[in-house]
């Protein structure tokens, strides 16, 4: 596959295993763990020729990705409008105390945000009303980021199962 810097490839894991994508040489990908029945867009920000494969050798299939200089969009996903970062630590025996920044985002329909997990555990996200993001199955592992596109105008409240009091308000025009 050939794409331009900044473009995405959406991977769909329809197997019963979790796959962690690795690129050789290093493509500067943020840890991309694709859980069972999950779809995840992965952005390529560095030009080069890469071999992309699952980290688990038992399940290794590979694909060659050529990333050329010059910006573009892929599969209808534009560069994310904002990065929303979750931070904090889970204390044993206590409820998780995670925070997110920013807490409000405004964008046009069709734009996207990046969810970045800088906590010490995986987080499961959902939005109300549904933002068509595989409700109940949008898992962002520690040090992982995922892009979420909001296709329809509306007011959304998004949160993680692990820290339900921390809410993200998304206004889509």
N, C-alpha and C positions, 0 to 999 in steps of 0.2 A: 504494500500500500504506500502511496506517496501523498504527503500533505504538506502544508505550509506551517511555519512556526506559529504557535498560538492556537492551532486547530485541535480538535478532539477526535478520538475514536471511542465509540460506545461499545463496551464489552458486556455481554450478557452471559451470566453463569447459569446454565441449565443443568449442571451436574449436581451430585450430592456431596461435593467436596468444596472447601474454601480454597480459592486460588489467590496467591500473592504474585503480582506481576513484577518481573525484573527485566531490565534492559541492559544489553551488552553492546557497546560500552555504555556507561551510565548516561541516561538521557535526562537526568535531573527530575525524574518522576517522584512525586511525594508517594510514600508507601501506599500502594494500591491493592488493598485486600478486597477481593470480590466474593461476597458471601453467597451461599446457596440461593438460587432464584432471585439474584440481584442483578440489576443493570447499573453500570457505572461508566460515565464519560471520563476519559483520561486525556489530559491536555499535554501536548508536546511543545515545550518552550525553547528547546535548543535544536538548531539545525544539525543534521548528521544522518548516518545510516545505522540503524539499530536492529538487533535481534531481540524480539520481545517473547518472553515465555513465562510459564508458571514456575515459581521457585521450587515447588515440590517435584523432584525428578521423576517420581512415579507417574505423574500426570503431565509430563512435559510435552507440549506441542509448541511449535515456534512459528513466528511470523516476522517477516522483514518489513521494517517501517523506514521509509526515507522521508526526512523532514527537511524541506527546502527553506531558504531565507525568504522572508516576506510574510506579512500577516494575512489571515483569511478566516473563514468560518467553515464549519463542517456540520453536516447533518442538521442544519437549522439552529445550531447552538452558537450564540455569539459569546464573546469574552464576558466573563462574569462582571456584573455591575458592582458588586460589593463582596467582601469576604467577612463572614460572621464567624468569630472565633469563640470557642468554648474553652475555658481555663479552669483550673482548680484541682483539688485532690480529694479523694474519698478517704475519710478517717474510719478505721475499723470500729464497728459498733455504732457509728453515727450515720445519719442520712448524708448523702452526697451534697456537697456545697459547691456547685459549679456556677460560674458566671459566664455570661455571653456579652460580646460587644461587636457591633452596636446592637441596641435593643429595638430599633426601628429602621426599616428600609423602605424606600419608595422607588418604584421603577415602572417602566412601560411593559405591557403584555408582550410576552416572548423573550424578555430578558431573563437573566439568571443570576444566582448568587452562589458563592462557594461556602460550604460549611466546613470549617477546619476544627478538628478535635485535638486540642492541646491538653486534655485531661489525662488521668491515669487509668482510664477504662474505656471500653467501647460504649458508644451512645447510640440509641435508637430514636429516630426522629419521626414526627408526624405533624401534619398541619390540619387546622379546622377553619373553614371547610376544607375538604380534600383538595390538595394541590396536584393530584395525580402523580405522586412521588412514591408509588409502591407503598402505600400506607401500611405501617407496622413492619415494613421490611427495609427501611432506609437506615442501615447501620453504618456508622462512621467509626472505624477503629482508631485507637490512639495514634496520633501523629499522621492521620489520614485526612484527606480532603475529598469532598464530593461536590459536584456541581448540580444545582437544582434549578430547573427552568420553570417559570410561572407563565403558563400559556394564556390564562384567562384573567381578565380584569376582576378585581375584588379585594376584599380585606381578609387577610389570613393571619391566624395566630399559630405559630409553630413552637414546639417544645420537644424536649427529650424525655423519654420514659424515666430516665435515671435522675433527672432534676426538673420535675414538672412545674416548679414555681418560677423558673427562669423562662420567660416567654419572649419570642421574637415576633414583632408586629410587622407584617409585610403588606404594603399598599401597592396594588398593581392597577395602573391607569389604562 
